[in-house]
Amino acid sequence: MLLVCLCFWCCTLIFLTFSLKDWWLILFLLGALGAFFINFAMVQSAIDAVILLTGITFCKGAKLLLKSGNISNAEAKITINQIELQESKVQSSDTRKFLIGLIALMTISAFWHLEAANRFYPGTRWTGLWDNPNIYGMLMGAGLTIAIGFIVDDFIFKVKNAKLLWFLYPAVGVMVAGLFFSYSRGAWVATAVGLLYLAKAHGKLKLHWAILGGGVGVAVVIIFWHSTADNGSWYLKRLDLSRPSVQHRLTAWRGALQMMWDHPLGVGWNEAVNICDKNYSPVNDSAAALATNSYLILGTELGIPALLCFVAYVGLCLRGKGRMQNEEFRIQTACRAGAIVLLVAFWFDGGLFNLPTATVFWVLLELGAVRGGKVDSCELMVDCPKT
């Protein structure tokens, strides 16, 4: 019943906020829901489908609330250009407030710790409000990237907001600590990619520094390969990629690629791990690591067409040009950087079917999408005929 209700609201919100790129999202949903209801009797759990629909419903609802514009009828006499400029200012302000609230939530929750997490990670990795340090690390990375995006705006474009900066600097420090002590390697890599995108979007990316950073990362991998003992320090073992936690992932990913080749239309919801364990996993208990890669889960369970539709929709949302002098476009850039952090982390640690990371990802992706044909507010210089 919950899934049916979510289907209704998701379809309604897609209709109210429809754009051309949503055709790919509709095809993706048709494939996902078709796979669920066709094999309804065989599906063991509807949780993944519910989380997927919840995230998409949230993102379309956020778009409707934050990007609809609040222009009253009493302003009908002003020109079309002035309307677009005022809509842009209203949308930018609302979206900024929403993102600041998200950063505040991440900051407040950074030092909280669920006692349930002690059963799996006793005193070694921070988990915040969640029972998984990888989810915690992904959210810290996304929040950190958005906060740095706001700080960069102040330095480059002289956005005068001292009160906001007094909040952002401590928030960045807290989230950096949370990201580090999560010991989530996927979140570390994803955050680095998100920050590189942010630097490139602002024209501040220096290629030699990026190459140097990549070289340092490769050197660390080589130095720590097969160099840690089972009783060694936690933080050192996280740097050794030869340990079983990484090798089980690689084994499961190879099995998933073979499964996608054998079953291009998917094996059905919640079946990928079981089938991989029975037919494609030469190492005991390595198939469970398949769940750490959301893209391979989509490809194996829903099929290659659904995976391609998802990738196409994400690509269109991340595509768009504008001027950094436009405040709305800068906020969209920060949202896209946060979404990219989660996109990269989904390859290493999953998250597309976890409610905290899925909802944040879909909302950031939708808020970061540049509307087609949008007029840059810096170009609104010539009056159009009055309406």
C-alpha positions as CSV (number, residue, x, y, z in Angstrom):
1,M,0.0,0.0,0.0
2,L,2.8,2.4,0.8
3,L,4.4,1.7,-2.6
4,V,1.1,2.4,-4.4
5,C,0.7,5.7,-2.5
6,L,4.3,6.7,-3.4
7,C,3.6,5.8,-7.0
8,F,0.6,8.2,-7.1
9,W,2.5,11.1,-5.5
10,C,5.6,10.5,-7.6
11,C,3.6,10.6,-10.8
12,T,1.7,13.7,-9.6
13,L,4.9,15.6,-8.8
14,I,6.6,14.6,-12.0
15,F,3.6,15.9,-13.9
16,L,3.6,19.2,-12.0
17,T,7.4,19.8,-12.5
18,F,7.8,18.1,-15.9
19,S,10.7,18.8,-18.2
20,L,12.1,17.0,-21.2
21,K,14.8,15.2,-19.2
22,D,12.1,13.6,-17.1
23,W,11.3,11.2,-20.0
24,W,14.5,9.3,-19.0
25,L,13.3,9.2,-15.4
26,I,9.9,8.0,-16.4
27,L,11.4,5.2,-18.5
28,F,13.6,4.3,-15.5
29,L,10.7,4.1,-13.2
30,L,8.6,2.1,-15.6
31,G,11.4,-0.5,-15.8
32,A,11.9,-0.5,-12.0
33,L,8.2,-0.7,-11.1
34,G,7.5,-3.1,-14.0
35,A,10.1,-5.5,-12.6
36,F,8.6,-5.2,-9.2
37,F,4.9,-5.8,-10.0
38,I,5.5,-8.4,-12.8
39,N,7.3,-10.6,-10.3
40,F,5.3,-9.4,-7.2
41,A,4.8,-13.0,-5.9
42,M,8.6,-13.6,-6.0
43,V,9.8,-10.3,-4.4
44,Q,11.0,-10.9,-0.9
45,S,10.9,-7.2,0.2
46,A,9.6,-3.9,-1.1
47,I,12.0,-1.8,1.0
48,D,14.4,-1.0,-1.9
49,A,11.5,0.0,-4.2
50,V,10.0,2.2,-1.5
51,I,13.3,3.9,-0.8
52,L,13.8,4.6,-4.5
53,L,10.4,6.1,-5.0
54,T,10.7,8.1,-1.7
55,G,13.9,9.7,-2.9
56,I,12.4,10.7,-6.3
57,T,9.2,11.9,-4.7
58,F,11.2,14.1,-2.3
59,C,13.3,15.6,-5.1
60,K,10.3,16.5,-7.2
61,G,8.5,17.9,-4.1
62,A,11.6,20.0,-3.3
63,K,11.7,21.3,-6.9
64,L,8.0,22.3,-6.7
65,L,8.4,24.1,-3.4
66,L,11.7,25.8,-3.9
67,K,11.7,26.5,-7.6
68,S,8.2,27.4,-8.4
69,G,8.7,31.2,-7.7
70,N,6.4,33.3,-5.5
71,I,5.3,36.0,-7.9
72,S,1.9,37.5,-6.9
73,N,-0.8,38.5,-9.4
74,A,-0.4,42.1,-8.2
75,E,2.9,42.3,-10.1
76,A,1.4,41.4,-13.5
77,K,2.3,44.9,-14.9
78,I,6.1,44.4,-14.7
79,T,8.0,43.2,-17.7
80,I,8.8,39.5,-18.4
81,N,12.5,40.1,-17.8
82,Q,11.8,41.6,-14.4
83,I,9.6,38.7,-13.5
84,E,12.3,36.2,-14.4
85,L,14.9,38.2,-12.4
86,Q,12.6,38.3,-9.4
87,E,11.8,34.6,-9.7
88,S,15.5,33.9,-9.8
89,K,16.1,35.9,-6.6
90,V,13.2,34.2,-4.8
91,Q,14.3,30.7,-5.9
92,S,18.0,31.3,-5.0
93,S,17.0,32.6,-1.5
94,D,14.7,29.6,-0.8
95,T,17.2,27.1,-2.1
96,R,20.1,28.7,-0.1
97,K,18.0,28.5,3.1
98,F,17.2,24.8,2.5
99,L,20.9,24.0,1.9
100,I,22.0,25.9,5.0
101,G,19.5,23.9,7.0
102,L,20.9,20.7,5.5
103,I,24.5,21.8,6.5
104,A,23.2,22.6,10.0
105,L,21.7,19.1,10.3
106,M,24.9,17.5,9.2
107,T,26.9,19.6,11.6
108,I,24.6,18.9,14.6
109,S,24.5,15.2,13.9
110,A,28.3,14.8,13.4
111,F,29.2,14.0,17.0
112,W,26.1,12.0,17.8
113,H,26.6,8.3,17.9
114,L,24.1,5.4,18.0
115,E,24.8,2.8,20.6
116,A,23.7,0.1,18.1
117,A,26.7,0.9,15.9
118,N,29.0,-0.4,18.7
119,R,28.0,-4.0,17.7
120,F,29.7,-3.6,14.4
121,Y,32.3,-0.8,14.8
122,P,33.2,-0.8,18.5
123,G,34.8,2.6,19.2
124,T,36.8,2.7,15.9
125,R,34.7,4.6,13.3
126,W,32.2,7.5,13.7
127,T,28.7,6.7,12.6
128,G,26.7,9.8,13.7
129,L,22.9,9.2,13.6
130,W,23.3,6.1,11.4
131,D,24.5,2.6,12.0
132,N,26.9,2.6,9.1
133,P,30.1,4.7,8.9
134,N,30.0,4.7,5.1
135,I,26.6,6.4,5.0
136,Y,27.8,8.8,7.6
137,G,31.0,9.6,5.6
138,M,29.0,10.1,2.4
139,L,26.7,12.6,4.1
140,M,29.6,14.4,5.7
141,G,31.3,14.7,2.3
142,A,28.2,16.0,0.6
143,G,27.6,18.6,3.3
144,L,31.2,19.6,3.4
145,T,31.3,20.2,-0.4
146,I,28.2,22.4,-0.3
147,A,29.5,24.4,2.6
148,I,32.8,25.0,0.8
149,G,30.9,26.1,-2.2
150,F,29.2,28.8,-0.2
151,I,32.6,29.9,1.3
152,V,34.1,30.1,-2.2
153,D,31.3,32.4,-3.3
154,D,32.3,34.8,-0.5
155,F,35.9,34.8,-1.5
156,I,35.5,35.1,-5.3
157,F,32.3,37.1,-5.7
158,K,32.4,39.0,-2.4
159,V,29.1,37.9,-1.1
160,K,28.7,40.0,2.0
161,N,27.2,37.7,4.6
162,A,29.3,37.7,7.8
163,K,26.7,35.8,9.9
164,L,26.6,32.9,7.4
165,L,30.4,32.7,7.4
166,W,30.6,32.6,11.2
167,F,28.4,29.5,10.9
168,L,30.1,27.9,7.9
169,Y,33.7,27.9,9.1
170,P,33.0,25.8,12.3
171,A,30.6,23.6,10.3
172,V,33.3,22.8,7.8
173,G,35.7,21.9,10.6
174,V,33.2,19.6,12.2
175,M,32.3,17.9,8.9
176,V,36.0,17.5,8.0
177,A,36.5,15.7,11.4
178,G,33.5,13.6,10.8
179,L,34.6,12.6,7.3
180,F,38.1,11.7,8.4
181,F,37.0,9.6,11.5
182,S,34.4,7.8,9.4
183,Y,37.4,6.0,7.9
184,S,35.3,5.6,4.7
185,R,37.7,5.4,1.8
186,G,34.9,5.7,-0.7
187,A,33.7,8.9,1.0
188,W,37.2,10.3,0.9
189,V,37.6,9.7,-2.8
190,A,34.1,11.0,-3.5
191,T,34.7,14.2,-1.6
192,A,37.9,14.8,-3.4
193,V,36.1,14.4,-6.8
194,G,33.3,16.8,-5.7
195,L,35.8,19.4,-4.6
196,L,37.7,19.0,-7.9
197,Y,34.4,19.6,-9.8
198,L,33.7,22.7,-7.6
199,A,37.2,24.1,-8.4
200,K,36.8,23.4,-12.1
201,A,33.3,25.1,-12.2
202,H,34.8,28.2,-10.6
203,G,37.8,28.1,-12.9
204,K,40.3,27.5,-10.1
205,L,41.4,24.0,-10.9
206,K,45.1,23.7,-11.5
207,L,46.0,20.6,-13.4
208,H,49.4,20.1,-11.9
209,W,47.9,20.1,-8.3
210,A,45.3,17.5,-9.4
211,I,48.0,15.3,-10.9
212,L,50.2,15.7,-7.7
213,G,47.2,14.7,-5.5
214,G,46.5,11.7,-7.7
215,G,50.2,10.7,-7.5
216,V,50.2,10.9,-3.7
217,G,47.1,8.7,-3.6
218,V,48.7,6.1,-5.8
219,A,51.9,6.2,-3.8
220,V,49.9,5.6,-0.6
221,V,48.2,2.6,-2.1
222,I,51.6,1.1,-3.2
223,I,53.3,1.7,0.1
224,F,50.6,0.1,2.2
225,W,49.8,-2.8,-0.1
226,H,50.2,-6.1,1.9
227,S,51.9,-4.1,4.7
228,T,49.5,-4.3,7.6
229,A,48.8,-7.0,10.1
230,D,45.4,-8.2,11.4
231,N,46.3,-6.7,14.8
232,G,47.5,-3.4,13.4
233,S,46.0,0.0,13.9
234,W,42.6,0.7,12.4
235,Y,43.6,3.8,10.5
236,L,46.6,2.0,8.9
237,K,44.5,-1.0,7.8
238,R,42.1,1.3,6.0
239,L,45.0,2.4,3.8
240,D,45.8,-1.2,2.8
241,L,43.6,-2.0,-0.3
242,S,44.8,-5.7,-0.3
243,R,42.7,-6.5,2.7
244,P,39.5,-8.7,2.4
245,S,37.1,-5.8,2.6
246,V,38.3,-4.5,-0.7
247,Q,39.0,-7.8,-2.4
248,H,35.5,-9.1,-1.7
249,R,34.1,-6.0,-3.4
250,L,36.2,-6.6,-6.5
251,T,35.2,-10.3,-6.6
252,A,31.5,-9.4,-6.3
253,W,31.8,-6.7,-9.0
254,R,33.3,-9.1,-11.4
255,G,30.5,-11.5,-10.7
256,A,27.9,-8.8,-11.2
257,L,29.4,-7.8,-14.6
258,Q,29.1,-11.5,-15.7
259,M,25.6,-11.6,-14.4
260,M,24.6,-8.5,-16.4
261,W,26.1,-10.2,-19.5
262,D,24.0,-13.3,-18.9
263,H,20.8,-11.5,-17.8
264,P,20.7,-8.1,-19.6
265,L,17.1,-7.5,-18.5
266,G,17.8,-8.2,-14.8
267,V,17.2,-11.0,-12.4
268,G,14.5,-9.1,-10.3
269,W,14.4,-7.1,-7.1
270,N,16.5,-8.4,-4.2
271,E,17.8,-11.4,-6.2
272,A,21.2,-10.2,-7.3
273,V,23.1,-11.1,-4.1
274,N,21.6,-14.6,-3.8
275,I,22.2,-15.4,-7.5
276,C,25.7,-14.0,-7.4
277,D,26.5,-16.1,-4.3
278,K,25.2,-19.3,-5.9
279,N,26.6,-18.9,-9.5
280,Y,29.1,-16.1,-9.8
281,S,31.1,-15.9,-6.5
282,P,34.2,-18.2,-6.2
283,V,34.9,-16.8,-2.7
284,N,32.6,-17.5,0.2
285,D,30.7,-14.5,1.6
286,S,32.0,-12.2,-1.1
287,A,28.7,-11.8,-2.9
288,A,27.2,-9.7,-0.1
289,A,29.8,-7.0,-1.1
290,L,27.7,-6.5,-4.3
291,A,25.4,-4.3,-2.3
292,T,28.2,-1.8,-1.9
293,N,27.8,-0.9,-5.6
294,S,24.5,0.8,-6.4
295,Y,25.1,0.8,-10.2
296,L,25.8,-2.9,-10.4
297,I,22.7,-3.5,-8.2
298,L,20.6,-1.5,-10.7
299,G,22.2,-3.3,-13.7
300,T,21.8,-6.8,-12.3
301,E,18.3,-6.5,-10.7
302,L,16.5,-4.1,-13.1
303,G,18.6,-4.7,-16.2
304,I,20.9,-2.8,-18.4
305,P,18.1,-0.6,-20.0
306,A,17.1,0.7,-16.6
307,L,20.7,1.4,-15.7
308,L,21.2,3.3,-18.9
309,C,18.0,5.4,-18.3
310,F,19.2,6.3,-14.8
311,V,22.7,7.3,-16.1
312,A,21.0,9.4,-18.9
313,Y,18.8,11.2,-16.5
314,V,21.7,11.9,-14.1
315,G,23.8,13.1,-17.0
316,L,21.1,15.6,-18.1
317,C,20.7,16.9,-14.6
318,L,24.4,17.6,-14.3
319,R,24.6,19.2,-17.7
320,G,24.0,22.9,-18.0
321,K,25.9,26.1,-18.6
322,G,25.6,29.5,-17.0
323,R,27.5,32.4,-15.6
324,M,29.1,32.2,-12.1
325,Q,28.0,35.8,-11.6
326,N,24.5,34.5,-11.4
327,E,23.7,33.6,-7.8
328,E,21.2,30.9,-8.8
329,F,23.7,29.2,-11.0
330,R,26.4,29.2,-8.2
331,I,23.9,27.6,-5.8
332,Q,23.1,25.0,-8.5
333,T,26.8,24.3,-8.9
334,A,27.1,23.7,-5.2
335,C,24.2,21.3,-5.4
336,R,25.7,19.4,-8.3
337,A,29.0,19.1,-6.5
338,G,27.2,17.6,-3.5
339,A,25.3,15.2,-5.8
340,I,28.6,14.2,-7.5
341,V,30.1,13.3,-4.1
342,L,27.2,10.9,-3.5
343,L,27.3,9.6,-7.1
344,V,31.0,8.6,-6.8
345,A,30.4,7.1,-3.3
346,F,27.6,5.0,-4.7
347,W,30.1,3.0,-6.7
348,F,32.2,2.1,-3.6
349,D,29.8,2.0,-0.7
350,G,26.2,1.9,-2.1
351,G,23.7,4.3,-0.8
352,L,21.1,4.6,-3.6
353,F,18.8,2.2,-1.6
354,N,19.5,3.7,1.8
355,L,17.0,6.3,2.8
356,P,19.4,9.0,4.3
357,T,21.7,9.1,1.3
358,A,19.1,8.4,-1.4
359,T,16.8,11.3,-0.4
360,V,19.8,13.8,-0.1
361,F,21.1,12.6,-3.4
362,W,17.9,13.0,-5.4
363,V,17.1,16.4,-3.8
364,L,20.6,17.8,-4.6
365,L,20.5,16.3,-8.1
366,E,17.1,18.0,-8.9
367,L,18.0,21.4,-7.3
368,G,21.3,21.4,-9.2
369,A,19.6,20.8,-12.6
370,V,19.8,23.9,-14.8
371,R,16.5,24.6,-16.5
372,G,16.6,24.4,-20.3
373,G,16.4,27.8,-22.0
374,K,16.7,29.7,-18.8
375,V,17.8,33.4,-19.2
376,D,20.8,34.4,-17.2
377,S,19.9,37.2,-14.9
378,C,23.1,39.1,-16.0
379,E,21.6,39.2,-19.5
380,L,18.2,40.7,-18.5
381,M,19.0,44.1,-19.9
382,V,16.4,44.6,-22.6
383,D,12.7,45.0,-21.7
384,C,10.3,42.6,-23.4
385,P,6.7,43.6,-24.3
386,K,4.5,44.0,-21.3
387,T,2.0,41.3,-20.4
